[in-house]
Amino acid sequence: MENLKKRSVKAYLLLESLITLALLSVLVSVVLTEVVNVRQQLTEINQQIEDLNVAKMATDSNLSKLSVNGAAIKITKDDKRTVVINHGKELLRLEIKN
């Protein structure tokens, strides 16, 4: 009878260890996935900041087109609006409303 108790205790400890290992692996994979997503978002935000800095340089220099560091900025202005475009994608639109 004593031999059965020792086996059941060892099996219980093994089962607890397996469950703990499974939970730990799930938590680690979730955390790593989120870290990768945050780094990707940060890279995109930094690229947008760089593009807007190039657009600011273009407006400070009174240029309608400027290409620096892979950003090809085109600025169109009229009386009521200013539009900043990078590679065909609109980055910024400023409009005066009356």
Legacy VTK file of the C-alpha trace (Angstrom):
# vtk DataFile Version 3.0
C-alpha trace
ASCII
DATASET POLYDATA
POINTS 98 float
0.000 0.000 0.000
2.815 2.360 0.810
4.342 1.856 -2.637
1.114 3.078 -4.317
1.109 6.297 -2.278
4.679 7.087 -3.300
3.817 6.534 -6.973
0.703 8.683 -6.812
2.627 11.527 -5.140
5.336 11.359 -7.820
2.693 11.335 -10.564
0.934 14.306 -8.984
4.187 16.263 -8.807
4.924 15.405 -12.438
1.450 16.559 -13.476
1.863 19.844 -11.578
5.247 20.388 -13.205
3.837 19.788 -16.692
0.945 22.196 -16.107
3.332 24.825 -14.753
5.643 24.399 -17.734
2.721 24.725 -20.157
1.485 27.916 -18.463
4.973 29.375 -18.458
5.458 28.649 -22.158
2.099 30.270 -23.005
2.962 33.377 -20.977
6.405 33.679 -22.555
5.016 33.333 -26.077
2.354 35.992 -25.409
4.918 38.403 -23.980
7.346 37.851 -26.868
4.586 38.354 -29.435
3.622 41.654 -27.841
7.249 42.791 -27.703
7.595 42.116 -31.447
4.364 44.017 -32.167
5.436 47.011 -30.074
8.844 47.154 -31.784
7.161 47.073 -35.201
4.807 49.899 -34.224
7.731 51.890 -32.849
9.607 51.464 -36.136
6.584 52.730 -38.087
6.151 55.715 -35.769
9.837 56.611 -36.054
9.546 56.484 -39.854
6.559 58.834 -39.737
8.486 61.219 -37.475
11.400 61.195 -39.900
9.063 61.886 -42.836
7.463 64.799 -41.004
10.902 66.189 -40.135
11.788 66.120 -43.849
8.492 67.887 -44.586
9.377 70.551 -42.016
12.767 71.016 -43.669
11.004 71.438 -47.026
8.603 74.058 -45.677
11.414 75.910 -43.899
13.333 75.998 -47.184
10.243 76.987 -49.231
10.594 73.859 -51.395
7.655 71.996 -52.905
9.660 68.760 -53.284
12.426 67.313 -51.137
14.003 63.850 -51.048
16.142 62.981 -48.024
16.803 59.670 -46.207
14.364 57.699 -48.362
11.520 60.188 -47.890
10.224 61.842 -51.061
8.134 64.726 -49.761
5.840 66.748 -51.995
4.045 69.778 -50.590
1.072 71.364 -52.333
-0.209 74.698 -51.110
-3.096 76.937 -52.040
-5.014 79.686 -50.250
-6.933 77.429 -47.879
-4.923 74.239 -47.479
-1.513 72.642 -47.361
-1.049 68.946 -48.127
2.113 66.947 -47.392
2.547 63.760 -49.444
5.247 61.086 -49.148
5.485 58.436 -51.885
1.856 59.025 -52.859
0.587 58.709 -49.288
-0.893 61.749 -47.582
0.936 62.460 -44.339
-0.626 65.730 -43.302
-3.444 68.035 -44.441
-3.880 71.496 -43.000
-7.043 73.410 -43.908
-8.348 76.839 -42.969
-12.082 76.794 -42.249
-14.202 79.922 -42.441
LINES 1 99
98 0 1 2 3 4 5 6 7 8 9 10 11 12 13 14 15 16 17 18 19 20 21 22 23 24 25 26 27 28 29 30 31 32 33 34 35 36 37 38 39 40 41 42 43 44 45 46 47 48 49 50 51 52 53 54 55 56 57 58 59 60 61 62 63 64 65 66 67 68 69 70 71 72 73 74 75 76 77 78 79 80 81 82 83 84 85 86 87 88 89 90 91 92 93 94 95 96 97
